[in-house]
Amino acid sequence: MRVLVVVLLAVNALFFVWSRGWLDAVTGLPAGGQREPQRLAAQAHPERIQPLAASAVAALSQRSCLELGPLEGDAALAAAQAALRAAGAEAQPHSSELPGVWAVATIKLADPDFRARKEATYKQLKLAFEPLEGLPAEQPAFVLSRHASQAEAQAATAALERRGLKGLRILMLKAPQTRHSLVIAQADGLLAARLKASRDAALAAGFKACGAGPAASAASR
């Protein structure tokens, strides 16, 4: 009889300890079970959970390819990427190299008589020429040809000098440039609307439907 009493007391004491949750970590069986209050307490802001409207569900199902650009230079690309990340979006960059423009030009022709003699010489040799524009510090001068690289301009200068022409120089009219664009191949309707409403200066050009080229091929994958 004494053994039975001792066993009952031990069982009651063990149940008491377990019911207080003191053995949850040991047994893996929480004393409170999986009742609803615990599940509600585990939710991070249940009051913020709202069902999506039918229009939002429809917008999420829409998919389109969006492109931002052209963005001139690396700084513009980095600013646009940072603005997109702040808006919760990512885009695939595409880049292309634009060649510069080098001109074979005359030296400065400040003397009107000297300039007139140069014109007469070029007309006699049937060489096309035009006034230099865009570089005020180098004017007045004539441009005899334009080239996509400095090497091509140097070759053209050497060919003209072999014909007896002097006083030529090479001027860079436009520096080579890297042009970028950003492509979101599968943008849903909500994202498209959010980007359209953005007031960020880096996104001022606005996303447009993807055209031909890399953007279109990315969207088709």
C-alpha positions as CSV (number, residue, x, y, z in Angstrom):
1,M,0.0,0.0,0.0
2,R,2.8,2.4,0.8
3,V,4.4,1.7,-2.6
4,L,1.2,2.6,-4.3
5,V,0.9,5.8,-2.4
6,V,4.5,6.7,-3.2
7,V,4.0,6.0,-6.9
8,L,0.8,8.1,-7.0
9,L,2.6,11.0,-5.3
10,A,5.4,10.8,-7.8
11,V,3.0,10.7,-10.8
12,N,1.1,13.7,-9.4
13,A,4.4,15.6,-8.9
14,L,5.6,14.8,-12.4
15,F,2.2,15.9,-13.9
16,F,2.4,19.1,-12.0
17,V,5.9,19.9,-13.2
18,W,4.9,19.0,-16.8
19,S,1.6,21.0,-16.7
20,R,3.6,24.1,-15.8
21,G,5.7,23.8,-19.0
22,W,8.9,23.2,-17.1
23,L,9.6,20.0,-19.1
24,D,8.7,21.3,-22.5
25,A,12.3,21.4,-23.7
26,V,13.0,17.9,-22.3
27,T,9.9,16.1,-23.5
28,G,9.2,18.0,-26.7
29,L,5.5,17.9,-25.8
30,P,4.4,21.5,-24.9
31,A,2.0,21.5,-21.9
32,G,-0.3,23.9,-23.7
33,G,-0.5,21.8,-26.8
34,Q,-1.2,23.5,-30.2
35,R,-4.2,25.6,-29.1
36,E,-5.3,28.6,-31.1
37,P,-3.9,31.3,-28.7
38,Q,-0.4,30.1,-29.3
39,R,-0.8,30.1,-33.0
40,L,-2.1,33.7,-32.9
41,A,0.7,34.8,-30.6
42,A,3.2,33.4,-33.2
43,Q,1.8,35.6,-36.0
44,A,3.9,38.7,-36.5
45,H,1.1,41.4,-37.1
46,P,-2.1,39.4,-37.7
47,E,-4.1,42.6,-37.9
48,R,-2.2,43.6,-41.0
49,I,-3.2,40.5,-43.0
50,Q,-5.8,41.5,-45.6
51,P,-7.2,39.6,-48.6
52,L,-6.1,40.8,-52.0
53,A,-8.8,42.6,-54.0
54,A,-9.8,41.0,-57.3
55,S,-8.1,43.7,-59.3
56,A,-4.8,43.1,-57.4
57,V,-5.0,39.4,-58.1
58,A,-5.6,40.1,-61.8
59,A,-2.6,42.5,-61.9
60,L,-0.4,39.9,-60.3
61,S,-1.2,37.5,-63.1
62,Q,-0.2,39.9,-65.8
63,R,3.3,39.7,-67.1
64,S,5.2,42.0,-69.4
65,C,8.7,42.9,-70.4
66,L,9.8,46.4,-69.3
67,E,12.9,48.2,-70.3
68,L,14.6,51.4,-68.9
69,G,17.0,53.2,-71.0
70,P,19.2,54.2,-72.7
71,L,21.3,55.1,-69.6
72,E,24.4,57.0,-70.6
73,G,27.4,55.8,-68.6
74,D,28.1,53.7,-65.5
75,A,27.0,56.3,-63.0
76,A,23.5,56.5,-64.5
77,L,23.3,52.7,-64.5
78,A,24.3,52.4,-60.8
79,A,21.8,55.1,-59.8
80,A,18.9,53.4,-61.6
81,Q,19.8,50.0,-60.1
82,A,19.9,51.5,-56.6
83,A,16.5,53.1,-57.2
84,L,15.1,49.8,-58.3
85,R,16.3,48.0,-55.3
86,A,14.7,50.6,-53.1
87,A,11.4,49.9,-54.9
88,G,11.8,46.2,-54.3
89,A,12.7,45.2,-57.9
90,E,15.6,43.8,-59.8
91,A,16.5,44.2,-63.4
92,Q,19.0,42.6,-65.9
93,P,21.5,45.1,-67.3
94,H,22.3,45.2,-71.0
95,S,25.2,47.2,-72.3
96,S,26.5,48.3,-75.7
97,E,29.5,50.2,-76.8
98,L,29.0,53.3,-78.9
99,P,32.1,54.3,-81.0
100,G,33.5,57.8,-80.8
101,V,34.0,60.2,-83.7
102,W,37.4,61.4,-84.8
103,A,37.8,64.1,-87.5
104,V,40.6,64.9,-89.8
105,A,40.6,68.7,-89.6
106,T,42.8,71.6,-90.7
107,I,44.7,73.8,-88.3
108,K,42.9,76.9,-87.2
109,L,42.3,79.2,-90.1
110,A,42.0,82.6,-88.5
111,D,43.3,84.5,-91.5
112,P,40.5,84.9,-94.1
113,D,43.0,84.9,-97.1
114,F,44.6,81.7,-95.9
115,R,41.2,80.1,-95.4
116,A,40.2,81.0,-98.9
117,R,43.3,79.5,-100.4
118,K,42.6,76.3,-98.5
119,E,39.1,76.2,-99.9
120,A,40.4,76.6,-103.4
121,T,42.9,73.8,-103.0
122,Y,40.3,71.4,-101.6
123,K,37.9,72.2,-104.5
124,Q,40.7,71.7,-107.0
125,L,41.5,68.3,-105.5
126,K,37.7,67.5,-105.3
127,L,37.9,66.9,-101.6
128,A,34.8,67.2,-99.5
129,F,35.1,69.6,-96.6
130,E,32.8,71.3,-94.1
131,P,33.2,73.9,-91.3
132,L,34.2,72.5,-87.9
133,E,31.3,72.7,-85.4
134,G,31.0,71.9,-81.8
135,L,34.5,72.8,-80.7
136,P,34.6,76.6,-80.4
137,A,38.2,76.7,-79.1
138,E,39.3,75.0,-82.3
139,Q,37.4,77.2,-84.8
140,P,37.6,78.3,-87.5
141,A,38.7,75.2,-89.3
142,F,37.5,72.7,-91.9
143,V,36.7,69.0,-91.4
144,L,37.8,66.8,-94.3
145,S,36.6,63.4,-93.0
146,R,35.1,61.7,-89.9
147,H,36.1,58.3,-88.6
148,A,34.9,55.8,-85.9
149,S,38.4,55.3,-84.4
150,Q,41.6,57.3,-83.9
151,A,43.5,54.8,-86.0
152,E,41.2,55.3,-89.0
153,A,41.7,59.0,-88.7
154,Q,45.5,58.7,-88.5
155,A,45.4,56.5,-91.7
156,A,43.3,59.1,-93.5
157,T,45.6,61.9,-92.4
158,A,48.6,60.0,-93.7
159,A,46.9,59.4,-97.1
160,L,46.1,63.1,-97.5
161,E,49.7,64.1,-96.5
162,R,51.0,61.8,-99.2
163,R,48.9,63.9,-101.7
164,G,50.8,67.0,-100.5
165,L,48.3,68.4,-98.0
166,K,49.8,70.0,-94.9
167,G,48.5,71.6,-91.8
168,L,46.2,68.7,-90.8
169,R,45.3,67.4,-87.3
170,I,43.1,64.9,-85.7
171,L,40.3,66.1,-83.3
172,M,38.0,63.9,-81.2
173,L,34.5,65.2,-81.8
174,K,32.8,62.6,-79.6
175,A,34.3,60.2,-77.0
176,P,33.5,56.5,-77.1
177,Q,30.6,55.7,-74.7
178,T,29.0,52.8,-73.0
179,R,25.2,52.8,-73.1
180,H,23.1,50.7,-70.7
181,S,19.6,49.6,-70.3
182,L,17.8,47.7,-67.6
183,V,15.3,45.0,-68.4
184,I,12.7,43.3,-66.2
185,A,11.7,40.3,-68.3
186,Q,8.6,39.2,-66.3
187,A,7.1,42.2,-64.5
188,D,3.7,41.7,-62.9
189,G,1.0,44.4,-63.2
190,L,1.5,45.7,-59.6
191,L,5.2,46.2,-60.1
192,A,4.6,47.9,-63.5
193,A,2.2,50.3,-61.8
194,R,4.5,51.0,-58.9
195,L,7.4,51.8,-61.3
196,K,5.2,54.0,-63.4
197,A,4.3,56.0,-60.3
198,S,7.8,56.3,-59.1
199,R,9.1,59.9,-58.6
200,D,12.8,58.8,-58.3
201,A,15.0,61.0,-60.5
202,A,17.1,58.0,-61.5
203,L,13.9,56.4,-63.0
204,A,12.7,59.6,-64.6
205,A,13.1,58.2,-68.2
206,G,10.4,55.6,-67.3
207,F,10.1,52.0,-68.1
208,K,8.7,51.1,-71.5
209,A,7.7,47.9,-73.3
210,C,10.8,46.0,-74.4
211,G,11.8,46.5,-78.0
212,A,13.8,44.3,-80.3
213,G,17.2,43.0,-79.3
214,P,18.5,41.7,-76.0
215,A,15.4,42.7,-74.0
216,A,13.0,40.9,-76.3
217,S,15.1,37.7,-76.3
218,A,15.3,37.8,-72.5
219,A,11.5,38.0,-72.2
220,S,11.0,35.1,-74.5
221,R,13.0,32.7,-72.3
